[in-house]
Amino acid sequence: MSESFIPKDARGVIDTRTERLWLHPDGYVIAEVRPGLVADLDDAIANVAAVAELAAGKPRPLLLDMRAHASSATRECRDYYAGSEAQRVNLAAAMLVRSNVSRVIGNFFIGLNKTRFPFRMFADVDEAIAWLRTFIVADPQ
């Protein structure tokens, strides 16, 4: 995994089998995907539950960091992430990938699994965070 960017003032850190997640002080959830694993439905359920716990019952934007490696997920896993359970906790999701080429390839696959919330892929972390901040609602506490 590449260098983590967990800030010192992050609120809570939850480790699942496939992700490390925390709440950024600005009000969005960050999930760093662990390398070399294939995520399945159980992983999707655990990761969405972790987002819900960090979000304290309020939908929040999600920054999904996949820059450190290629990752894989089963069809059931992808369907769960695109479905109503994930919609309950995600206002929007930005996926960080390694390059613009990865983004183009990823967008093709995302087209096959349409989410019920805004979803974009980014190669630049600052662009991803700026986009997510447009979804942060007042008083996320």
N, C-alpha and C positions, 0 to 999 in steps of 0.2 A: 504494500500500500504506500502511496506517496505520503508526503508530510501532511499530517492532519492540521486543520486550521481551527481547532477548538479554542475559542477565546477563554481567557481565565474567568470571565464572569458568566460563562454558560450556565444555564439552569438545568441541572440534572444531566446525566449521561446514562443511556440505556444501551446495553450490548445484547444483540440477538445473534443467532448463528450466522446471519449473512450481512448484518449492518451494525454500525455504531451510530447512535442518534442522540441529539441534544437540542435544547431550545436556545436559539440565539437571543441575546438581550433585546434585539430589535423586533422580536415577535414572530420570526419564522423558524421552522424546524429544519435542521440539517441532518442528512443521513449519508454517511460514508459507507459505500458498499465494500464488503470484504472481498479480496481477490480469490480466484480459483474455485468458486463454489457455484453450483447450479441451484438457484432458488426455486422452491416448490410451493404448493399451496399453503402448507403449514408455515413456511417462512413468511409468505405474504400476510397471512393472518397475524403472525407475531409482530411483524414490522408495522402494520397498520395499527395494531393495538398499542405499540410503543409510541407512535405519533399521537394517538388519542390521549395517552397518559401525559405526554409532554405538553400537549396543547390544552390540557385541563378542561376538556369538554367543549372547546371552541375551535371551529375550523381555522386553520392557519396555512400560510404558504409553506411549501416544502422545497428545499434545495437538495437534490439527489446527486451526490458526487460519485461519478463513475470514471473519473479521469485516470485512476491508478492502474486500471486493468480492463480487459474485456470481461464481461460478465454474461451469464446466461440464466434464463428462467423458463420454466415449463409453461405450456399454454394456459393451464389452470391458474398459475401464479399471475401471469400477465392479465388474464381476464379479471382476477380479483382486484388487482391494482387499478384497473380501468373501471371498476364497478361502483355500486352504490355505497359499499362499506368505506372505500377510500374517499368517496365524495363527501362523506360525513365529516372527515377530518382534514381534507385538503381543499383550501380555497383555490390554489393553483400549484403547479409543480414545474420546477425548472431542473432539467437534467444536464449536468456538466459532463462533457465528453472531452477527449484528448485533442481533437482537431476539427476543423470545418469539414473535412472528409468524413470523419466519424459522424458528425452531425447530419450530413446528407444521407448516409446509410441508415442511421438511426431513425430519421424522419420517415423513411420508407416503411420501416417496421412499425413505427408508432401509428402510421396510417391504417395498419391492420388491427390495431387495438385502440380504438378511439376512447378517450377518457370522458367522464361526465363533468370535468372541470378543465380550466385552461391549462395547457401543457406545452412547453417549448423546450427545445434543446439548445445548449449554448457551449461554445468552446472557450468563452471568456467569462471568468467568475464575476467580474464587476458588472458586466452586462446582465448576467443571470440575476444577481442580487438586486440591481436597479429595477428589473422587470418585476421580481417578486415583491418588492417594497410597494409597488402600485396596488397590491391586493391587501396590504395590512390595514386592518380596521382600527379605528380609535379605541383606546382602552382595552388592549388585549389581555390584561391581567384578569 
